[in-house]
Amino acid sequence: MKKSAFLGIGILIVMFFITTQAHPIQPDRFIDTILKRKRTGSCPKPGIGLCAELCGSGCPYGQLCCFNGCGHECMDAGL
């Protein structure tokens, strides 16, 4: 193989690792998206919380993106 082919393959491998580390796949979110499952439960009553948006990229399975009194964060879903 030519040097350029090895260089191209090397660049692809590096790009793969950079993108998977920066945006790891969240299996539960991926499954929910594929199956179009709706998460059930409700958010707890808001109290005093951080004024930040902490769940913009989704929440782990069993949690919902809830208002915390100032911003939003992932919280365990109540029944």
mmJSON file of the N, C-alpha and C atoms, coordinates in Angstrom:
{"data_MODEL":{"atom_site":{
"group_PDB":["ATOM","ATOM","ATOM","ATOM","ATOM","ATOM","ATOM","ATOM","ATOM","ATOM","ATOM","ATOM","ATOM","ATOM","ATOM","ATOM","ATOM","ATOM","ATOM","ATOM","ATOM","ATOM","ATOM","ATOM","ATOM","ATOM","ATOM","ATOM","ATOM","ATOM","ATOM","ATOM","ATOM","ATOM","ATOM","ATOM","ATOM","ATOM","ATOM","ATOM","ATOM","ATOM","ATOM","ATOM","ATOM","ATOM","ATOM","ATOM","ATOM","ATOM","ATOM","ATOM","ATOM","ATOM","ATOM","ATOM","ATOM","ATOM","ATOM","ATOM","ATOM","ATOM","ATOM","ATOM","ATOM","ATOM","ATOM","ATOM","ATOM","ATOM","ATOM","ATOM","ATOM","ATOM","ATOM","ATOM","ATOM","ATOM","ATOM","ATOM","ATOM","ATOM","ATOM","ATOM","ATOM","ATOM","ATOM","ATOM","ATOM","ATOM","ATOM","ATOM","ATOM","ATOM","ATOM","ATOM","ATOM","ATOM","ATOM","ATOM","ATOM","ATOM","ATOM","ATOM","ATOM","ATOM","ATOM","ATOM","ATOM","ATOM","ATOM","ATOM","ATOM","ATOM","ATOM","ATOM","ATOM","ATOM","ATOM","ATOM","ATOM","ATOM","ATOM","ATOM","ATOM","ATOM","ATOM","ATOM","ATOM","ATOM","ATOM","ATOM","ATOM","ATOM","ATOM","ATOM","ATOM","ATOM","ATOM","ATOM","ATOM","ATOM","ATOM","ATOM","ATOM","ATOM","ATOM","ATOM","ATOM","ATOM","ATOM","ATOM","ATOM","ATOM","ATOM","ATOM","ATOM","ATOM","ATOM","ATOM","ATOM","ATOM","ATOM","ATOM","ATOM","ATOM","ATOM","ATOM","ATOM","ATOM","ATOM","ATOM","ATOM","ATOM","ATOM","ATOM","ATOM","ATOM","ATOM","ATOM","ATOM","ATOM","ATOM","ATOM","ATOM","ATOM","ATOM","ATOM","ATOM","ATOM","ATOM","ATOM","ATOM","ATOM","ATOM","ATOM","ATOM","ATOM","ATOM","ATOM","ATOM","ATOM","ATOM","ATOM","ATOM","ATOM","ATOM","ATOM","ATOM","ATOM","ATOM","ATOM","ATOM","ATOM","ATOM","ATOM","ATOM","ATOM","ATOM","ATOM","ATOM","ATOM","ATOM","ATOM","ATOM","ATOM","ATOM","ATOM","ATOM","ATOM","ATOM","ATOM","ATOM","ATOM","ATOM","ATOM","ATOM"],
"id":[1,2,3,4,5,6,7,8,9,10,11,12,13,14,15,16,17,18,19,20,21,22,23,24,25,26,27,28,29,30,31,32,33,34,35,36,37,38,39,40,41,42,43,44,45,46,47,48,49,50,51,52,53,54,55,56,57,58,59,60,61,62,63,64,65,66,67,68,69,70,71,72,73,74,75,76,77,78,79,80,81,82,83,84,85,86,87,88,89,90,91,92,93,94,95,96,97,98,99,100,101,102,103,104,105,106,107,108,109,110,111,112,113,114,115,116,117,118,119,120,121,122,123,124,125,126,127,128,129,130,131,132,133,134,135,136,137,138,139,140,141,142,143,144,145,146,147,148,149,150,151,152,153,154,155,156,157,158,159,160,161,162,163,164,165,166,167,168,169,170,171,172,173,174,175,176,177,178,179,180,181,182,183,184,185,186,187,188,189,190,191,192,193,194,195,196,197,198,199,200,201,202,203,204,205,206,207,208,209,210,211,212,213,214,215,216,217,218,219,220,221,222,223,224,225,226,227,228,229,230,231,232,233,234,235,236,237],
"type_symbol":["N","C","C","N","C","C","N","C","C","N","C","C","N","C","C","N","C","C","N","C","C","N","C","C","N","C","C","N","C","C","N","C","C","N","C","C","N","C","C","N","C","C","N","C","C","N","C","C","N","C","C","N","C","C","N","C","C","N","C","C","N","C","C","N","C","C","N","C","C","N","C","C","N","C","C","N","C","C","N","C","C","N","C","C","N","C","C","N","C","C","N","C","C","N","C","C","N","C","C","N","C","C","N","C","C","N","C","C","N","C","C","N","C","C","N","C","C","N","C","C","N","C","C","N","C","C","N","C","C","N","C","C","N","C","C","N","C","C","N","C","C","N","C","C","N","C","C","N","C","C","N","C","C","N","C","C","N","C","C","N","C","C","N","C","C","N","C","C","N","C","C","N","C","C","N","C","C","N","C","C","N","C","C","N","C","C","N","C","C","N","C","C","N","C","C","N","C","C","N","C","C","N","C","C","N","C","C","N","C","C","N","C","C","N","C","C","N","C","C","N","C","C","N","C","C","N","C","C","N","C","C","N","C","C","N","C","C"],
"label_atom_id":["N","CA","C","N","CA","C","N","CA","C","N","CA","C","N","CA","C","N","CA","C","N","CA","C","N","CA","C","N","CA","C","N","CA","C","N","CA","C","N","CA","C","N","CA","C","N","CA","C","N","CA","C","N","CA","C","N","CA","C","N","CA","C","N","CA","C","N","CA","C","N","CA","C","N","CA","C","N","CA","C","N","CA","C","N","CA","C","N","CA","C","N","CA","C","N","CA","C","N","CA","C","N","CA","C","N","CA","C","N","CA","C","N","CA","C","N","CA","C","N","CA","C","N","CA","C","N","CA","C","N","CA","C","N","CA","C","N","CA","C","N","CA","C","N","CA","C","N","CA","C","N","CA","C","N","CA","C","N","CA","C","N","CA","C","N","CA","C","N","CA","C","N","CA","C","N","CA","C","N","CA","C","N","CA","C","N","CA","C","N","CA","C","N","CA","C","N","CA","C","N","CA","C","N","CA","C","N","CA","C","N","CA","C","N","CA","C","N","CA","C","N","CA","C","N","CA","C","N","CA","C","N","CA","C","N","CA","C","N","CA","C","N","CA","C","N","CA","C","N","CA","C","N","CA","C","N","CA","C","N","CA","C","N","CA","C","N","CA","C","N","CA","C","N","CA","C"],
"label_alt_id":[null,null,null,null,null,null,null,null,null,null,null,null,null,null,null,null,null,null,null,null,null,null,null,null,null,null,null,null,null,null,null,null,null,null,null,null,null,null,null,null,null,null,null,null,null,null,null,null,null,null,null,null,null,null,null,null,null,null,null,null,null,null,null,null,null,null,null,null,null,null,null,null,null,null,null,null,null,null,null,null,null,null,null,null,null,null,null,null,null,null,null,null,null,null,null,null,null,null,null,null,null,null,null,null,null,null,null,null,null,null,null,null,null,null,null,null,null,null,null,null,null,null,null,null,null,null,null,null,null,null,null,null,null,null,null,null,null,null,null,null,null,null,null,null,null,null,null,null,null,null,null,null,null,null,null,null,null,null,null,null,null,null,null,null,null,null,null,null,null,null,null,null,null,null,null,null,null,null,null,null,null,null,null,null,null,null,null,null,null,null,null,null,null,null,null,null,null,null,null,null,null,null,null,null,null,null,null,null,null,null,null,null,null,null,null,null,null,null,null,null,null,null,null,null,null,null,null,null,null,null,null,null,null,null,null,null,null],
"label_comp_id":["MET","MET","MET","LYS","LYS","LYS","LYS","LYS","LYS","SER","SER","SER","ALA","ALA","ALA","PHE","PHE","PHE","LEU","LEU","LEU","GLY","GLY","GLY","ILE","ILE","ILE","GLY","GLY","GLY","ILE","ILE","ILE","LEU","LEU","LEU","ILE","ILE","ILE","VAL","VAL","VAL","MET","MET","MET","PHE","PHE","PHE","PHE","PHE","PHE","ILE","ILE","ILE","THR","THR","THR","THR","THR","THR","GLN","GLN","GLN","ALA","ALA","ALA","HIS","HIS","HIS","PRO","PRO","PRO","ILE","ILE","ILE","GLN","GLN","GLN","PRO","PRO","PRO","ASP","ASP","ASP","ARG","ARG","ARG","PHE","PHE","PHE","ILE","ILE","ILE","ASP","ASP","ASP","THR","THR","THR","ILE","ILE","ILE","LEU","LEU","LEU","LYS","LYS","LYS","ARG","ARG","ARG","LYS","LYS","LYS","ARG","ARG","ARG","THR","THR","THR","GLY","GLY","GLY","SER","SER","SER","CYS","CYS","CYS","PRO","PRO","PRO","LYS","LYS","LYS","PRO","PRO","PRO","GLY","GLY","GLY","ILE","ILE","ILE","GLY","GLY","GLY","LEU","LEU","LEU","CYS","CYS","CYS","ALA","ALA","ALA","GLU","GLU","GLU","LEU","LEU","LEU","CYS","CYS","CYS","GLY","GLY","GLY","SER","SER","SER","GLY","GLY","GLY","CYS","CYS","CYS","PRO","PRO","PRO","TYR","TYR","TYR","GLY","GLY","GLY","GLN","GLN","GLN","LEU","LEU","LEU","CYS","CYS","CYS","CYS","CYS","CYS","PHE","PHE","PHE","ASN","ASN","ASN","GLY","GLY","GLY","CYS","CYS","CYS","GLY","GLY","GLY","HIS","HIS","HIS","GLU","GLU","GLU","CYS","CYS","CYS","MET","MET","MET","ASP","ASP","ASP","ALA","ALA","ALA","GLY","GLY","GLY","LEU","LEU","LEU"],
"label_asym_id":["A","A","A","A","A","A","A","A","A","A","A","A","A","A","A","A","A","A","A","A","A","A","A","A","A","A","A","A","A","A","A","A","A","A","A","A","A","A","A","A","A","A","A","A","A","A","A","A","A","A","A","A","A","A","A","A","A","A","A","A","A","A","A","A","A","A","A","A","A","A","A","A","A","A","A","A","A","A","A","A","A","A","A","A","A","A","A","A","A","A","A","A","A","A","A","A","A","A","A","A","A","A","A","A","A","A","A","A","A","A","A","A","A","A","A","A","A","A","A","A","A","A","A","A","A","A","A","A","A","A","A","A","A","A","A","A","A","A","A","A","A","A","A","A","A","A","A","A","A","A","A","A","A","A","A","A","A","A","A","A","A","A","A","A","A","A","A","A","A","A","A","A","A","A","A","A","A","A","A","A","A","A","A","A","A","A","A","A","A","A","A","A","A","A","A","A","A","A","A","A","A","A","A","A","A","A","A","A","A","A","A","A","A","A","A","A","A","A","A","A","A","A","A","A","A","A","A","A","A","A","A","A","A","A","A","A","A"],
"label_entity_id":["1","1","1","1","1","1","1","1","1","1","1","1","1","1","1","1","1","1","1","1","1","1","1","1","1","1","1","1","1","1","1","1","1","1","1","1","1","1","1","1","1","1","1","1","1","1","1","1","1","1","1","1","1","1","1","1","1","1","1","1","1","1","1","1","1","1","1","1","1","1","1","1","1","1","1","1","1","1","1","1","1","1","1","1","1","1","1","1","1","1","1","1","1","1","1","1","1","1","1","1","1","1","1","1","1","1","1","1","1","1","1","1","1","1","1","1","1","1","1","1","1","1","1","1","1","1","1","1","1","1","1","1","1","1","1","1","1","1","1","1","1","1","1","1","1","1","1","1","1","1","1","1","1","1","1","1","1","1","1","1","1","1","1","1","1","1","1","1","1","1","1","1","1","1","1","1","1","1","1","1","1","1","1","1","1","1","1","1","1","1","1","1","1","1","1","1","1","1","1","1","1","1","1","1","1","1","1","1","1","1","1","1","1","1","1","1","1","1","1","1","1","1","1","1","1","1","1","1","1","1","1","1","1","1","1","1","1"],
"label_seq_id":[1,1,1,2,2,2,3,3,3,4,4,4,5,5,5,6,6,6,7,7,7,8,8,8,9,9,9,10,10,10,11,11,11,12,12,12,13,13,13,14,14,14,15,15,15,16,16,16,17,17,17,18,18,18,19,19,19,20,20,20,21,21,21,22,22,22,23,23,23,24,24,24,25,25,25,26,26,26,27,27,27,28,28,28,29,29,29,30,30,30,31,31,31,32,32,32,33,33,33,34,34,34,35,35,35,36,36,36,37,37,37,38,38,38,39,39,39,40,40,40,41,41,41,42,42,42,43,43,43,44,44,44,45,45,45,46,46,46,47,47,47,48,48,48,49,49,49,50,50,50,51,51,51,52,52,52,53,53,53,54,54,54,55,55,55,56,56,56,57,57,57,58,58,58,59,59,59,60,60,60,61,61,61,62,62,62,63,63,63,64,64,64,65,65,65,66,66,66,67,67,67,68,68,68,69,69,69,70,70,70,71,71,71,72,72,72,73,73,73,74,74,74,75,75,75,76,76,76,77,77,77,78,78,78,79,79,79],
"pdbx_PDB_ins_code":[null,null,null,null,null,null,null,null,null,null,null,null,null,null,null,null,null,null,null,null,null,null,null,null,null,null,null,null,null,null,null,null,null,null,null,null,null,null,null,null,null,null,null,null,null,null,null,null,null,null,null,null,null,null,null,null,null,null,null,null,null,null,null,null,null,null,null,null,null,null,null,null,null,null,null,null,null,null,null,null,null,null,null,null,null,null,null,null,null,null,null,null,null,null,null,null,null,null,null,null,null,null,null,null,null,null,null,null,null,null,null,null,null,null,null,null,null,null,null,null,null,null,null,null,null,null,null,null,null,null,null,null,null,null,null,null,null,null,null,null,null,null,null,null,null,null,null,null,null,null,null,null,null,null,null,null,null,null,null,null,null,null,null,null,null,null,null,null,null,null,null,null,null,null,null,null,null,null,null,null,null,null,null,null,null,null,null,null,null,null,null,null,null,null,null,null,null,null,null,null,null,null,null,null,null,null,null,null,null,null,null,null,null,null,null,null,null,null,null,null,null,null,null,null,null,null,null,null,null,null,null,null,null,null,null,null,null],
"Cartn_x":[0.841,0.0,0.879,0.311,1.043,0.946,1.886,1.884,0.577,0.05,-1.181,-2.37,-2.39,-3.473,-3.386,-2.168,-1.991,-2.36,-1.977,-2.3,-3.814,-4.485,-5.942,-6.64,-6.193,-6.774,-6.503,-5.307,-4.957,-5.826,-6.058,-6.91,-8.331,-8.85,-10.2,-10.305,-9.295,-9.302,-9.276,-8.424,-8.348,-9.674,-10.269,-11.559,-12.643,-12.633,-13.609,-13.496,-12.269,-12.091,-12.414,-12.104,-12.435,-13.941,-14.662,-16.115,-16.823,-16.349,-17.029,-16.746,-15.614,-15.322,-16.043,-16.202,-16.871,-18.374,-18.953,-20.398,-20.689,-20.454,-20.704,-22.183,-22.457,-23.843,-24.426,-25.606,-26.314,-27.281,-26.962,-27.767,-29.255,-29.605,-31.019,-31.731,-31.081,-31.689,-31.817,-30.799,-30.816,-31.972,-32.141,-33.236,-34.584,-34.726,-35.982,-36.3,-35.292,-35.501,-35.917,-35.236,-35.539,-36.939,-37.274,-38.571,-39.678,-39.318,-40.281,-41.008,-40.278,-40.864,-40.992,-42.083,-42.287,-41.951,-41.216,-40.871,-42.077,-42.302,-43.458,-43.027,-43.987,-43.718,-43.852,-43.569,-43.671,-42.479,-42.237,-41.132,-41.516,-40.532,-40.825,-41.136,-41.735,-42.075,-40.782,-40.749,-39.518,-39.182,-37.915,-37.43,-36.353,-35.308,-34.179,-33.169,-32.799,-31.867,-30.897,-29.972,-28.999,-29.673,-29.264,-29.791,-28.969,-29.128,-28.386,-29.248,-28.986,-29.682,-28.77,-29.038,-28.131,-28.568,-29.701,-30.14,-30.469,-29.727,-29.965,-29.708,-28.839,-28.529,-29.3,-30.274,-31.076,-30.702,-31.537,-31.335,-31.231,-30.558,-30.492,-31.887,-32.016,-33.309,-33.794,-35.07,-35.66,-35.641,-35.051,-35.021,-35.687,-36.169,-36.798,-36.061,-36.159,-35.603,-36.642,-36.342,-37.324,-36.855,-37.826,-37.572,-37.203,-36.098,-35.635,-35.848,-36.604,-36.84,-36.158,-35.173,-34.473,-34.042,-33.523,-33.082,-33.702,-33.068,-33.547,-32.416,-32.763,-31.783,-32.464,-31.678,-32.211,-32.54,-33.767,-34.213,-34.932,-34.922,-35.656,-37.136,-37.767,-39.194,-40.009,-40.978,-41.912,-43.068,-43.772,-44.903,-46.154],
"Cartn_y":[-1.188,0.0,1.243,2.283,3.541,4.257,5.188,5.979,6.749,7.248,8.045,7.198,5.922,5.036,4.816,4.583,4.417,5.695,6.831,8.112,8.312,7.999,8.138,7.246,6.003,5.075,5.566,6.055,6.585,7.769,8.66,9.827,9.383,8.413,7.906,7.295,6.551,5.941,7.014,8.004,9.096,9.848,10.15,10.859,10.033,8.719,7.845,7.954,7.857,7.913,9.287,10.34,11.689,11.865,11.468,11.675,10.765,9.551,8.674,9.087,9.698,10.159,11.468,12.329,13.611,13.436,12.48,12.256,10.767,10.2,8.77,8.445,7.295,6.874,6.485,7.008,6.632,5.523,4.273,3.149,3.273,3.71,3.811,4.846,5.962,7.006,6.524,5.823,5.297,4.317,3.405,2.43,3.132,4.125,4.877,5.538,6.088,6.76,5.757,4.629,3.618,3.05,2.733,2.12,3.147,4.432,5.519,5.329,4.818,4.622,5.957,6.122,7.335,7.017,7.881,7.666,8.009,7.193,7.405,7.96,8.457,9.029,10.536,11.159,12.613,13.171,14.434,15.11,15.436,15.422,15.834,17.327,17.745,19.156,19.976,21.083,21.88,22.501,22.607,23.252,24.25,24.3,25.178,24.35,24.835,24.094,25.017,24.424,25.193,25.879,27.08,27.817,27.442,26.21,25.699,24.685,24.545,23.549,22.328,21.321,20.183,18.928,18.962,17.74,18.004,18.884,19.199,18.03,17.1,15.976,14.716,14.826,13.667,13.16,12.31,11.758,10.241,9.641,8.185,7.586,6.309,5.642,5.677,5.954,6.025,7.427,8.373,9.757,10.64,11.784,12.766,14.087,14.922,16.265,17.136,17.573,18.265,19.665,20.555,21.906,21.789,22.41,22.288,23.552,24.491,25.747,26.913,26.616,27.668,27.193,25.986,25.404,24.026,23.191,21.824,20.838,19.693,18.637,17.28,16.23,14.866,14.442,13.964,13.509,12.181,11.4,10.136,10.414,9.65,9.828,9.231,10.003,9.496,8.813,7.977,7.266,8.004],
"Cartn_z":[0.0,0.0,0.0,-0.526,-0.57,0.772,0.992,2.217,2.38,1.285,1.364,1.834,1.472,1.919,3.427,3.941,5.385,6.129,5.575,6.19,6.239,5.148,5.1,6.109,6.219,7.192,8.616,8.849,10.173,10.557,9.611,9.872,10.195,9.464,9.735,11.13,11.533,12.862,13.946,13.788,14.764,14.834,13.705,13.678,14.37,14.165,14.815,16.332,16.857,18.305,18.869,18.155,18.626,18.718,17.693,17.695,18.686,18.901,19.858,21.289,21.555,22.905,23.208,22.232,22.447,22.585,21.89,21.909,22.036,23.237,23.367,23.189,22.643,22.447,23.795,24.091,25.306,24.921,25.279,24.8,25.113,26.33,26.685,25.831,25.605,24.776,23.333,22.858,21.5,21.326,22.284,22.22,22.274,23.163,23.243,21.915,21.266,19.989,18.918,18.863,17.854,18.05,19.287,19.569,19.771,19.754,19.974,21.306,22.296,23.617,24.313,25.006,25.78,27.23,27.845,29.243,30.101,31.098,31.956,33.298,34.047,35.352,35.3,36.412,36.476,37.235,37.026,37.692,39.132,40.037,41.406,41.463,42.561,42.75,42.758,41.986,41.928,43.278,43.535,44.749,44.361,45.136,44.824,44.032,42.872,42.031,41.328,40.614,39.845,38.664,38.378,37.226,35.994,35.575,34.426,33.693,32.41,31.593,31.51,32.338,32.478,31.735,31.051,30.363,28.901,28.278,26.878,25.942,26.337,25.453,25.817,26.697,27.079,28.456,28.996,30.333,30.262,31.246,31.298,31.464,31.115,31.219,32.665,32.849,34.185,34.75,34.025,34.468,33.427,33.904,33.029,33.157,32.146,32.2,32.895,34.111,34.949,35.328,35.537,36.037,37.508,37.913,39.295,40.124,39.609,40.307,39.616,38.796,38.057,36.675,36.578,35.305,35.129,34.359,34.127,34.381,34.975,35.21,35.156,34.962,34.938,36.363,36.545,37.865,37.712,38.798,38.794,38.618,37.736,37.471,38.608,39.077,40.085,39.39,40.104,39.507,39.681],
"occupancy":[1.0,1.0,1.0,1.0,1.0,1.0,1.0,1.0,1.0,1.0,1.0,1.0,1.0,1.0,1.0,1.0,1.0,1.0,1.0,1.0,1.0,1.0,1.0,1.0,1.0,1.0,1.0,1.0,1.0,1.0,1.0,1.0,1.0,1.0,1.0,1.0,1.0,1.0,1.0,1.0,1.0,1.0,1.0,1.0,1.0,1.0,1.0,1.0,1.0,1.0,1.0,1.0,1.0,1.0,1.0,1.0,1.0,1.0,1.0,1.0,1.0,1.0,1.0,1.0,1.0,1.0,1.0,1.0,1.0,1.0,1.0,1.0,1.0,1.0,1.0,1.0,1.0,1.0,1.0,1.0,1.0,1.0,1.0,1.0,1.0,1.0,1.0,1.0,1.0,1.0,1.0,1.0,1.0,1.0,1.0,1.0,1.0,1.0,1.0,1.0,1.0,1.0,1.0,1.0,1.0,1.0,1.0,1.0,1.0,1.0,1.0,1.0,1.0,1.0,1.0,1.0,1.0,1.0,1.0,1.0,1.0,1.0,1.0,1.0,1.0,1.0,1.0,1.0,1.0,1.0,1.0,1.0,1.0,1.0,1.0,1.0,1.0,1.0,1.0,1.0,1.0,1.0,1.0,1.0,1.0,1.0,1.0,1.0,1.0,1.0,1.0,1.0,1.0,1.0,1.0,1.0,1.0,1.0,1.0,1.0,1.0,1.0,1.0,1.0,1.0,1.0,1.0,1.0,1.0,1.0,1.0,1.0,1.0,1.0,1.0,1.0,1.0,1.0,1.0,1.0,1.0,1.0,1.0,1.0,1.0,1.0,1.0,1.0,1.0,1.0,1.0,1.0,1.0,1.0,1.0,1.0,1.0,1.0,1.0,1.0,1.0,1.0,1.0,1.0,1.0,1.0,1.0,1.0,1.0,1.0,1.0,1.0,1.0,1.0,1.0,1.0,1.0,1.0,1.0,1.0,1.0,1.0,1.0,1.0,1.0,1.0,1.0,1.0,1.0,1.0,1.0,1.0,1.0,1.0,1.0,1.0,1.0],
"B_iso_or_equiv":[0.0,0.0,0.0,0.0,0.0,0.0,0.0,0.0,0.0,0.0,0.0,0.0,0.0,0.0,0.0,0.0,0.0,0.0,0.0,0.0,0.0,0.0,0.0,0.0,0.0,0.0,0.0,0.0,0.0,0.0,0.0,0.0,0.0,0.0,0.0,0.0,0.0,0.0,0.0,0.0,0.0,0.0,0.0,0.0,0.0,0.0,0.0,0.0,0.0,0.0,0.0,0.0,0.0,0.0,0.0,0.0,0.0,0.0,0.0,0.0,0.0,0.0,0.0,0.0,0.0,0.0,0.0,0.0,0.0,0.0,0.0,0.0,0.0,0.0,0.0,0.0,0.0,0.0,0.0,0.0,0.0,0.0,0.0,0.0,0.0,0.0,0.0,0.0,0.0,0.0,0.0,0.0,0.0,0.0,0.0,0.0,0.0,0.0,0.0,0.0,0.0,0.0,0.0,0.0,0.0,0.0,0.0,0.0,0.0,0.0,0.0,0.0,0.0,0.0,0.0,0.0,0.0,0.0,0.0,0.0,0.0,0.0,0.0,0.0,0.0,0.0,0.0,0.0,0.0,0.0,0.0,0.0,0.0,0.0,0.0,0.0,0.0,0.0,0.0,0.0,0.0,0.0,0.0,0.0,0.0,0.0,0.0,0.0,0.0,0.0,0.0,0.0,0.0,0.0,0.0,0.0,0.0,0.0,0.0,0.0,0.0,0.0,0.0,0.0,0.0,0.0,0.0,0.0,0.0,0.0,0.0,0.0,0.0,0.0,0.0,0.0,0.0,0.0,0.0,0.0,0.0,0.0,0.0,0.0,0.0,0.0,0.0,0.0,0.0,0.0,0.0,0.0,0.0,0.0,0.0,0.0,0.0,0.0,0.0,0.0,0.0,0.0,0.0,0.0,0.0,0.0,0.0,0.0,0.0,0.0,0.0,0.0,0.0,0.0,0.0,0.0,0.0,0.0,0.0,0.0,0.0,0.0,0.0,0.0,0.0,0.0,0.0,0.0,0.0,0.0,0.0,0.0,0.0,0.0,0.0,0.0,0.0],
"pdbx_formal_charge":[null,null,null,null,null,null,null,null,null,null,null,null,null,null,null,null,null,null,null,null,null,null,null,null,null,null,null,null,null,null,null,null,null,null,null,null,null,null,null,null,null,null,null,null,null,null,null,null,null,null,null,null,null,null,null,null,null,null,null,null,null,null,null,null,null,null,null,null,null,null,null,null,null,null,null,null,null,null,null,null,null,null,null,null,null,null,null,null,null,null,null,null,null,null,null,null,null,null,null,null,null,null,null,null,null,null,null,null,null,null,null,null,null,null,null,null,null,null,null,null,null,null,null,null,null,null,null,null,null,null,null,null,null,null,null,null,null,null,null,null,null,null,null,null,null,null,null,null,null,null,null,null,null,null,null,null,null,null,null,null,null,null,null,null,null,null,null,null,null,null,null,null,null,null,null,null,null,null,null,null,null,null,null,null,null,null,null,null,null,null,null,null,null,null,null,null,null,null,null,null,null,null,null,null,null,null,null,null,null,null,null,null,null,null,null,null,null,null,null,null,null,null,null,null,null,null,null,null,null,null,null,null,null,null,null,null,null],
"auth_seq_id":[1,1,1,2,2,2,3,3,3,4,4,4,5,5,5,6,6,6,7,7,7,8,8,8,9,9,9,10,10,10,11,11,11,12,12,12,13,13,13,14,14,14,15,15,15,16,16,16,17,17,17,18,18,18,19,19,19,20,20,20,21,21,21,22,22,22,23,23,23,24,24,24,25,25,25,26,26,26,27,27,27,28,28,28,29,29,29,30,30,30,31,31,31,32,32,32,33,33,33,34,34,34,35,35,35,36,36,36,37,37,37,38,38,38,39,39,39,40,40,40,41,41,41,42,42,42,43,43,43,44,44,44,45,45,45,46,46,46,47,47,47,48,48,48,49,49,49,50,50,50,51,51,51,52,52,52,53,53,53,54,54,54,55,55,55,56,56,56,57,57,57,58,58,58,59,59,59,60,60,60,61,61,61,62,62,62,63,63,63,64,64,64,65,65,65,66,66,66,67,67,67,68,68,68,69,69,69,70,70,70,71,71,71,72,72,72,73,73,73,74,74,74,75,75,75,76,76,76,77,77,77,78,78,78,79,79,79],
"auth_comp_id":["MET","MET","MET","LYS","LYS","LYS","LYS","LYS","LYS","SER","SER","SER","ALA","ALA","ALA","PHE","PHE","PHE","LEU","LEU","LEU","GLY","GLY","GLY","ILE","ILE","ILE","GLY","GLY","GLY","ILE","ILE","ILE","LEU","LEU","LEU","ILE","ILE","ILE","VAL","VAL","VAL","MET","MET","MET","PHE","PHE","PHE","PHE","PHE","PHE","ILE","ILE","ILE","THR","THR","THR","THR","THR","THR","GLN","GLN","GLN","ALA","ALA","ALA","HIS","HIS","HIS","PRO","PRO","PRO","ILE","ILE","ILE","GLN","GLN","GLN","PRO","PRO","PRO","ASP","ASP","ASP","ARG","ARG","ARG","PHE","PHE","PHE","ILE","ILE","ILE","ASP","ASP","ASP","THR","THR","THR","ILE","ILE","ILE","LEU","LEU","LEU","LYS","LYS","LYS","ARG","ARG","ARG","LYS","LYS","LYS","ARG","ARG","ARG","THR","THR","THR","GLY","GLY","GLY","SER","SER","SER","CYS","CYS","CYS","PRO","PRO","PRO","LYS","LYS","LYS","PRO","PRO","PRO","GLY","GLY","GLY","ILE","ILE","ILE","GLY","GLY","GLY","LEU","LEU","LEU","CYS","CYS","CYS","ALA","ALA","ALA","GLU","GLU","GLU","LEU","LEU","LEU","CYS","CYS","CYS","GLY","GLY","GLY","SER","SER","SER","GLY","GLY","GLY","CYS","CYS","CYS","PRO","PRO","PRO","TYR","TYR","TYR","GLY","GLY","GLY","GLN","GLN","GLN","LEU","LEU","LEU","CYS","CYS","CYS","CYS","CYS","CYS","PHE","PHE","PHE","ASN","ASN","ASN","GLY","GLY","GLY","CYS","CYS","CYS","GLY","GLY","GLY","HIS","HIS","HIS","GLU","GLU","GLU","CYS","CYS","CYS","MET","MET","MET","ASP","ASP","ASP","ALA","ALA","ALA","GLY","GLY","GLY","LEU","LEU","LEU"],
"auth_asym_id":["A","A","A","A","A","A","A","A","A","A","A","A","A","A","A","A","A","A","A","A","A","A","A","A","A","A","A","A","A","A","A","A","A","A","A","A","A","A","A","A","A","A","A","A","A","A","A","A","A","A","A","A","A","A","A","A","A","A","A","A","A","A","A","A","A","A","A","A","A","A","A","A","A","A","A","A","A","A","A","A","A","A","A","A","A","A","A","A","A","A","A","A","A","A","A","A","A","A","A","A","A","A","A","A","A","A","A","A","A","A","A","A","A","A","A","A","A","A","A","A","A","A","A","A","A","A","A","A","A","A","A","A","A","A","A","A","A","A","A","A","A","A","A","A","A","A","A","A","A","A","A","A","A","A","A","A","A","A","A","A","A","A","A","A","A","A","A","A","A","A","A","A","A","A","A","A","A","A","A","A","A","A","A","A","A","A","A","A","A","A","A","A","A","A","A","A","A","A","A","A","A","A","A","A","A","A","A","A","A","A","A","A","A","A","A","A","A","A","A","A","A","A","A","A","A","A","A","A","A","A","A","A","A","A","A","A","A"],
"auth_atom_id":["N","CA","C","N","CA","C","N","CA","C","N","CA","C","N","CA","C","N","CA","C","N","CA","C","N","CA","C","N","CA","C","N","CA","C","N","CA","C","N","CA","C","N","CA","C","N","CA","C","N","CA","C","N","CA","C","N","CA","C","N","CA","C","N","CA","C","N","CA","C","N","CA","C","N","CA","C","N","CA","C","N","CA","C","N","CA","C","N","CA","C","N","CA","C","N","CA","C","N","CA","C","N","CA","C","N","CA","C","N","CA","C","N","CA","C","N","CA","C","N","CA","C","N","CA","C","N","CA","C","N","CA","C","N","CA","C","N","CA","C","N","CA","C","N","CA","C","N","CA","C","N","CA","C","N","CA","C","N","CA","C","N","CA","C","N","CA","C","N","CA","C","N","CA","C","N","CA","C","N","CA","C","N","CA","C","N","CA","C","N","CA","C","N","CA","C","N","CA","C","N","CA","C","N","CA","C","N","CA","C","N","CA","C","N","CA","C","N","CA","C","N","CA","C","N","CA","C","N","CA","C","N","CA","C","N","CA","C","N","CA","C","N","CA","C","N","CA","C","N","CA","C","N","CA","C","N","CA","C","N","CA","C","N","CA","C","N","CA","C","N","CA","C","N","CA","C"],
"pdbx_PDB_model_num":[1,1,1,1,1,1,1,1,1,1,1,1,1,1,1,1,1,1,1,1,1,1,1,1,1,1,1,1,1,1,1,1,1,1,1,1,1,1,1,1,1,1,1,1,1,1,1,1,1,1,1,1,1,1,1,1,1,1,1,1,1,1,1,1,1,1,1,1,1,1,1,1,1,1,1,1,1,1,1,1,1,1,1,1,1,1,1,1,1,1,1,1,1,1,1,1,1,1,1,1,1,1,1,1,1,1,1,1,1,1,1,1,1,1,1,1,1,1,1,1,1,1,1,1,1,1,1,1,1,1,1,1,1,1,1,1,1,1,1,1,1,1,1,1,1,1,1,1,1,1,1,1,1,1,1,1,1,1,1,1,1,1,1,1,1,1,1,1,1,1,1,1,1,1,1,1,1,1,1,1,1,1,1,1,1,1,1,1,1,1,1,1,1,1,1,1,1,1,1,1,1,1,1,1,1,1,1,1,1,1,1,1,1,1,1,1,1,1,1,1,1,1,1,1,1,1,1,1,1,1,1,1,1,1,1,1,1]
}}}
